[in-house]
Amino acid sequence: MKRNLLFLERVLFGDGTEPFHGVYALKINGEIDHAGLVHALARLQEKYAMLRTAISIDAHGRPYFHTPPSPAQIPLRIVERTSDDNWNRETVYELGTSFDISNGPLLRITWVRSAEVSDLIMAFHHCMCDGGSGVALLSDLLTLLDDPQADIGKAPAFRSIRELVPAEILDNSRNRFKAKLSAALVSLGLSLGSVFISTKRKPASRSSDYLINWKLGVEQSKALFAHCKKEGVTVNTAIGLALMEAFKAVNGAASHGKATCPVDIRRYMPEVKRDMLFSYGLALNISLQQSIGTGFWEKAKALQTHVSKQMTKLNPYEFTMIMEASHGSVHKLRRFLTYAKVGNDFMFSNMGKLDIPAQYRNFTIDTIYSPTVIGPFANPNTIITTTFNGRMDFSFVSNEAFMPRDTAMQIREKAMQILFETVAIPGSVRL
């Protein structure tokens, strides 16, 4: 396999030296066999061609995926499990530890091991894989751990933009002109914006990254889902609003009242299959200015109106064509994202219910922690939530130099207080 990185893959890749990773972690009750885990990882590489690739740079400075003559095996690191918090420490380590880009692969596993309980931590480079792809990888890995002979099929892998954008759209002269014009405007905007950007400030040390994780109980989760349905508001909108209000309450005038919400591109682009490793999505922007009202749920309904309008305008094909016409601006965009003044408070993603069973023949999944992602850009605040086994789980990652951990803890507590202030639940929210 050999193909150039797409524009947004290049943005996530940078020059390959700075970590921009996604990490999944889960707790397993039951015995894991070392040979079985190694076998499962080998089978995973057989299915996914991208897990056999490395990245090189061509003569023009453009990075490309390629399969080495003898692809390296997925690295397996083993750590002895001494407490229930080991997974958090190892997740932060994986977020900040670079891959061997030139040799690959761009995925690795850490096994936090004990006799009866284990944590598995799966880290991947974001330029290869997003959170949705991570679910497919995790599902296959667990299937193979339980049944080494299971048929998991072969995963599709695209080789060019032509396999993502239908020919009647990609080859349309009007669409191509619009993409080039939009790309030129983006480049001009970035050039003008760079005048006001200083690169004297060094990015924060990744050793200062941290992860805060918490869960809601089953009944609390049910109550939130039911209340959102009753109010005609998505869970994503309700939590996003609660978080923005919490940032404002804790940070005051220093807050921006804005957030970015990624949207799974698979919902709009059927060419990207469930088990196709894909790295980027679409995005919505939300703000407190869009949430006008007297009470929380009245504000949430107002915000939902804006969100729904944005959703109807999302066009993955147009977006992809514009991005692919913008390769000349990739370094300008990375410079802007790394050094420009921060304009929003956080990135928030609700991935919903994870399509992974809790019970297997030989082990049980106690919990799957919401995935984490953090890169070298100016604002590291990222909050992701998932639902597994009926319980919502939250992961909040940031960096001490950008936002002290104590401040993030205050925001967490305030957001949950705001969210559940009027939701009838059988008990208090467990943080």
For each residue, the residues with C-beta under 8 A, 3 or more apart:
1: 49 50 52 53 65 66 67 157 159
2: 64 65 66 67
3: 64 65 158 159 160
4: 62 63 64 65
5: 9 10 13 55 62 63 64 65 127
6: 9 10 161 279 280 320 323 324
7: 10 11 323 324 326 327 330
8: 11 12 279 280 323
9: 5 6 12 13 127 128 279 280
10: 5 6 7 13 14 62 63 127 327 330
11: 7 8 14 330 333 334 337
12: 8 9 20 125 126 127 279 280 375
13: 5 9 10 16 20 55 63 125 127
14: 10 11 17 18 20 334 376
15: 18
16: 13 55 63 101 102
17: 14 98
18: 14 15 98 203 375 376
19: 95 96 97 98 99 206 375 376
20: 12 13 14 125 126 127 373 374 375 376
21: 94 95 99 123 124 125 126 373 374 375
22: 123 124 126 129 130 131 134 371 372 373
23: 91 94 95 121 122 123 124 371 372 373
24: 121 122 134 138 368 369 371
25: 87 90 91 119 120 121 122 368 369
26: 119 120 138 365 366 367 368 369
27: 84 87 117 118 119 365 366 367 369
28: 32 117 118 119 120 363 364 365 366
29: 116 117 363 364 365 366
30: 116 360 362 363 364
31: 115 116 362 363
32: 28 36 37 111 113 118 120 145 363
33: 36 37
34: 37 38
35: 38 39
36: 32 33 39 40 145 148
37: 32 33 34 40 41 76 109 111 145
38: 34 35 41 42 76
39: 35 36 42 43 144 148
40: 36 37 43 44 141 144 145 148
41: 37 38 44 45 73 74 76 109 141
42: 38 39 45 46 73 74
43: 39 40 46 47 144 148 152
44: 40 41 47 48 51 74 137 140 141 144
45: 41 42 48 51 52 71 73 74 105
46: 42 43
47: 43 44 51 140 152 153 154 155 275
48: 44 45 51 52 137 155 157 275 277
49: 1 52 53 67 155 157
50: 1 53 65 106 128 129 155 157 277
51: 44 45 47 48 74 105 106 107 277
52: 1 45 48 49 67 68 71 104 105
53: 1 49 50 65 66 67 68 71 104 105 106 128
54: 65 66 67 68 71 72 100 101 102 103 104 105 106
55: 5 13 16 63 64 65 66 101 102 104 106 127
56: 63 64 66 102
57: 61 62 63 64
58: 61 62 63 64
59:
60:
61: 57 58
62: 4 5 10 57 58 327
63: 4 5 10 13 16 55 56 57 58
64: 2 3 4 5 55 56 57 58
65: 1 2 3 4 5 50 53 54 55 128
66: 1 2 53 54 55 56
67: 1 2 49 52 53 54 71
68: 52 53 54 71 72 103 104
69:
70:
71: 45 52 53 54 67 68 104 105
72: 54 68 75 100 103 104 105
73: 41 42 45 105
74: 41 42 44 45 51 105 107 108 109
75: 72 105 108 109
76: 37 38 41 108 109 110 111
77: 108 109 110 111
78: 110 111 113
79: 86 90 110 111 112 113
80: 112 113 114
81: 86 112 113 114 117 118 119
82: 86
83: 86
84: 27 87
85: 88 89
86: 79 81 82 83 89 90 112 119
87: 25 27 84 90 91 112 119 121 369
88: 85 91 92 211 213
89: 85 86 92 93
90: 25 79 86 87 93 94 110 112 119 121
91: 23 25 87 88 94 95 121 211 369 372
92: 88 89 95 96 209 210 211
93: 89 90 96 97
94: 21 23 90 91 97 108 110 121 123
95: 19 21 23 91 92 123 206 209 211 372 373 374 397
96: 19 92 93 206 207 209 374
97: 19 93 94 123
98: 17 18 19 101
99: 19 21 104 106 108 125
100: 54 72 103 104
101: 16 54 55 98 104 106 125
102: 16 54 55 56
103: 54 68 72 100
104: 52 53 54 55 68 71 72 99 100 101
105: 45 51 52 53 54 71 72 73 74 75 108
106: 50 51 53 54 55 99 101 124 125 127 128 129
107: 51 74 122 123 124 125 128 129 137
108: 74 75 76 77 94 99 105 122 123 124
109: 37 41 74 75 76 77 120 121 122 123
110: 76 77 78 79 90 94 120 121 123
111: 32 37 76 77 78 79 118 119 120 121
112: 79 80 81 86 87 90 118 119 120 121
113: 32 78 79 80 81 118
114: 80 81 117 118
115: 31
116: 29 30 31
117: 27 28 29 81 114 366
118: 27 28 32 81 111 112 113 114
119: 25 26 27 28 81 86 87 90 111 112
120: 25 26 28 32 109 110 111 112 141
121: 23 24 25 87 90 91 94 109 110 111 112
122: 23 24 25 107 108 109 134 137 138 141
123: 21 22 23 94 95 97 107 108 109 110
124: 21 22 23 106 107 108 128 129 133 134 137
125: 12 13 20 21 99 101 106 107 128 129
126: 12 20 21 22 129 130 279 373 375
127: 5 9 10 12 13 20 55 106 279
128: 9 50 53 65 106 107 124 125 277 279
129: 22 50 106 107 124 125 126 133 134 137 277 278 279
130: 22 126 133 134 278 279 280 281
131: 22 134 135 349 351 371 373 384
132: 135 136 264 266 274 278 281 351
133: 124 129 130 136 137 275 276 277 278 279
134: 22 24 122 124 129 130 131 137 138 371
135: 131 132 138 139 351 354 355 356
136: 132 133 139 140 155 274 275 277
137: 44 48 107 122 124 129 133 134 140 141 277
138: 24 26 122 134 135 141 142 356 368
139: 135 136 142 143 355 356
140: 44 47 136 137 143 144 152 275
141: 40 41 44 120 122 137 138 144 145
142: 138 139 145 146 356 360 365
143: 139 140 146 147 150 152
144: 39 40 43 44 140 141 147 148 150 152
145: 32 36 37 40 141 142 148 360 362 363
146: 142 143 150 360 361 362 363
147: 143 144 150 361
148: 36 39 40 43 144 145
149:
150: 143 144 146 147
151:
152: 43 47 140 143 144
153: 47 275
154: 47
155: 47 48 49 50 136 273 275 276 277
156: 273 275 276
157: 1 48 49 50 276 277
158: 3 163 164 271 276
159: 1 3 163
160: 3 163
161: 6 164 165 170 320 321 324
162: 165 167 170
163: 158 159 160 271
164: 158 161 269 271 272 320
165: 161 162 169 170 271 317 320 321
166: 169 170 271 317
167: 162 170 171
168: 171 172
169: 165 166 172 175 317 321
170: 161 162 165 166 167 175 176 317 321
171: 167 168 176
172: 168 169 175 176
173: 176 177
174: 177 178
175: 169 170 172 178 179 318 321
176: 170 171 172 173 179 180 321
177: 173 174 180 181
178: 174 175 181 182 318 321 322
179: 175 176 182 183 318 321 322 324 325
180: 176 177 183 184 325
181: 177 178 184 185
182: 178 179 185 186 322 325
183: 179 180 186 187 322 325 326 328 329
184: 180 181 187 188
185: 181 182 188 189
186: 182 183 189 190 322 326 329 333
187: 183 184 190 191 326 328 329 332
188: 184 185 191 192
189: 185 186 192 193
190: 186 187 193 194 329 332 333 336
191: 187 188 194 195 332
192: 188 189 195
193: 189 190 196 197 336 340
194: 190 191 197 332 335 336
195: 191 192
196: 193
197: 193 194 335 336 339 340
198: 201 339
199: 335 339
200:
201: 198 339
202:
203: 18 338 376 378
204: 208 380 399 400 401 402
205: 208 401
206: 19 95 96 209 376 399
207: 96
208: 204 205 399 400 401
209: 92 95 96 206 374 380 397 398 399 400
210: 92 397 398 399 400 405 408
211: 88 91 92 95 372 395 396 397
212: 395 396 397 405 408 409 412
213: 88 369 370 393 394 395 396
214: 393 394 412 430 431
215: 367 391 392 393 394 430
216: 220 221 224 391 392 393 429 430
217: 220 221 391 427 429 430
218: 221 222 389 390 391
219: 222 223 425 426 427
220: 216 217 223 224 392 420 425 427 429 430
221: 216 217 218 224 225 387 390 391 392
222: 218 219 225 226 390
223: 219 220 226 227 420 423 424 425 426
224: 216 220 221 227 228 235 238 392 419 420 423 425
225: 221 222 228 229 235
226: 222 223 229 230
227: 223 224 230 231 422 423 424
228: 224 225 231 233 234 235 238
229: 225 226 232
230: 226 227
231: 227 228 238 297 300 301
232: 229 301 304
233: 228 237 238 297 300 301 303 304
234: 228 237 238 304 307
235: 224 225 228 238 239 350 352
236: 239 240 261 307 348 350
237: 233 234 240 241 286 300 303 304 307
238: 224 228 231 233 234 235 241 242 300 419
239: 235 236 242 243 348 350 385 415 419
240: 236 237 243 244 259 261 286 303 348
241: 237 238 244 245 286 288 291 296 299 300 303
242: 238 239 245 246 296 415 416 418 419
243: 239 240 246 247 259 345 346 348 383 411 415
244: 240 241 247 248 255 257 258 259 286 287 288 291 345
245: 241 242 248 249 288 296 414 415 418
246: 242 243 249 250 411 412 414 415 418
247: 243 244 250 251 255 256 257 345 346 411
248: 244 245 251 252 255 257 288
249: 245 246 252 414 418
250: 246 247 255 407 410 411 414
251: 247 248 254 255 345 407 411
252: 248 249 255
253:
254: 251
255: 244 247 248 250 251 252 345
256: 247 342 343 344 345
257: 244 247 248 287 288 289 345
258: 244 285 286 287 288 343 344 345
259: 240 243 244 285 286 287 344 345 346 347 348
260: 283 284 285 286 344 346 347 348
261: 236 240 283 284 285 286 347 348 349
262: 281 282 283 347 349
263: 267 268 281 282 283 284 311 314
264: 132 267 281 351
265: 268 269 272 278 280 281 282 316
266: 132 269 270 272 273 274 278
267: 263 264
268: 263 265 282 314 315 316
269: 164 265 266 272 316 317 320
270: 266 273
271: 158 163 164 165 166
272: 164 265 266 269 276 278
273: 155 156 266 270 276
274: 132 136 266
275: 47 48 133 136 140 153 155 156
276: 133 155 156 157 158 272 273
277: 48 50 51 128 129 133 136 137 155 157
278: 129 130 132 133 265 266 272
279: 6 8 9 12 126 127 128 129 130 133
280: 6 8 9 12 130 265
281: 130 132 262 263 264 265
282: 262 263 265 268 314 316 319
283: 260 261 262 263
284: 260 261 263 307 310 311 314
285: 258 259 260 261 310 344
286: 237 240 241 244 258 259 260 261 290 303 306 307
287: 244 257 258 259 290 291
288: 241 244 245 248 257 258 291
289: 257 292
290: 286 287 302 303 306
291: 241 244 287 288 299 300 302 303
292: 289 299 302
293: 297 298 299 300 301 302
294: 298
295: 298 299 422
296: 241 242 245 299 300 418 419 421 422
297: 231 233 293 300 301 422
298: 293 294 295 301 302
299: 241 291 292 293 295 296 302 303
300: 231 233 237 238 241 291 293 296 297 303 304
301: 231 232 233 293 297 298 304 305
302: 290 291 292 293 298 299 305 306
303: 233 237 240 241 286 290 291 299 300 306 307
304: 232 233 234 237 300 301 307 308
305: 301 302 308 309
306: 286 290 302 303 309 310
307: 234 236 237 284 286 303 304 310 311
308: 304 305 311 312
309: 305 306 312 313
310: 284 285 306 307 313 314
311: 263 284 307 308 314
312: 308 309
313: 309 310
314: 263 268 282 284 310 311 319
315: 268 318 319
316: 265 268 269 282 319 320
317: 165 166 169 170 269 320 321
318: 175 178 179 315 321 322
319: 282 314 315 316 322 323
320: 6 161 164 165 269 316 317 323 324
321: 161 165 169 170 175 176 178 179 317 318 324 325
322: 178 179 182 183 186 318 319 325 326
323: 6 7 8 319 320 326
324: 6 7 161 179 320 321 327
325: 179 180 182 183 321 322
326: 7 183 186 187 322 323 329 330 333
327: 7 10 62 324 330
328: 183 187
329: 183 186 187 190 326 332 333
330: 7 10 11 326 327 333 334
331: 334 335
332: 187 190 191 194 329 335 336
333: 11 186 190 326 329 330 336 337
334: 11 14 330 331 337 338
335: 194 197 199 331 332 338 339 340
336: 190 193 194 197 332 333 339 340
337: 11 333 334 340 377 378
338: 203 334 335 376 377 378
339: 197 198 199 201 335 336 378
340: 193 197 335 336 337 343 378
341: 378
342: 256 378 379
343: 256 258 340
344: 256 258 259 260 285 347 379
345: 243 244 247 251 255 256 257 258 259 379 381
346: 243 247 259 260 379 381 382 383
347: 259 260 261 262 344 379 381 382 383
348: 236 239 240 243 259 260 261 382 383 384
349: 131 261 262 382 383 384 385
350: 235 236 239 384 385 386
351: 131 132 135 264 354 370 371 384 385 386
352: 235 386 387
353: 386 387 388
354: 135 351 368 386 387 388
355: 135 139
356: 135 138 139 142 365 368 388
357: 360 365
358: 364 365 388 389
359: 364 365
360: 30 142 145 146 357 363 364 365
361: 146 147
362: 30 31 145 146
363: 28 29 30 31 32 145 146 360
364: 28 29 30 358 359 360
365: 26 27 28 29 142 356 357 358 359 360 368 388 389
366: 26 27 28 29 117
367: 26 27 215 388 389 391 393
368: 24 25 26 138 354 356 365 386 388 393
369: 24 25 26 27 87 91 213 393 395
370: 213 351 384 385 386 393 394 395
371: 22 23 24 131 134 351 384 386 395
372: 22 23 91 95 211 382 384 395 397
373: 20 21 22 23 95 126 131 382 384 397
374: 20 21 95 96 209 380 382 397 398 399
375: 12 18 19 20 21 126 380
376: 14 18 19 20 203 206 338
377: 337 338 380
378: 203 337 338 339 340 341 342 402
379: 342 344 345 346 347 402
380: 204 209 374 375 377 397 398 399 402
381: 345 346 347 396 397 398 402 403 408
382: 346 347 348 349 372 373 374 396 397 398
383: 243 346 347 348 349 394 395 396 397
384: 131 348 349 350 351 370 371 372 373 394 395
385: 239 349 350 351 370 392 393 394 395
386: 350 351 352 353 354 368 370 371 392 393
387: 221 352 353 354 390 391 392 393
388: 353 354 356 358 365 367 368 391 393
389: 218 358 365 367
390: 218 221 222 387
391: 215 216 217 218 221 367 387 388
392: 215 216 220 221 224 385 386 387
393: 213 214 215 216 367 368 369 370 385 386 387 388
394: 213 214 215 370 383 384 385 412
395: 211 212 213 369 370 371 372 383 384 385
396: 211 212 213 381 382 383 408 411 412
397: 95 209 210 211 212 372 373 374 380 381 382 383
398: 209 210 374 380 381 382 402 403 405 408
399: 204 206 208 209 210 374 380 402 403
400: 204 208 209 210 403 404 405
401: 204 205 208
402: 204 378 379 380 381 398 399
403: 381 398 399 400 407 408
404: 400 407 408
405: 210 212 398 400 408 409
406: 409 410
407: 250 251 403 404 410 411
408: 210 212 381 396 398 403 404 405 411 412
409: 212 405 406 412 413
410: 250 406 407 413 414
411: 243 246 247 250 251 396 407 408 414 415
412: 212 214 246 394 396 408 409 415 416 431
413: 409 410 416 417 431
414: 245 246 249 250 410 411 417 418
415: 239 242 243 245 246 411 412 418 419
416: 242 412 413 419 420 429 431
417: 413 414 420 421
418: 242 245 246 249 296 414 415 421
419: 224 238 239 242 296 415 416 423
420: 220 223 224 416 417 423 425 429
421: 296 417 418
422: 227 295 296 297
423: 223 224 227 419 420
424: 223 227
425: 219 220 223 224 420 428 429
426: 219 223
427: 217 219 220 430
428: 425
429: 216 217 220 416 420 425
430: 214 215 216 217 220 427
431: 214 412 413 416
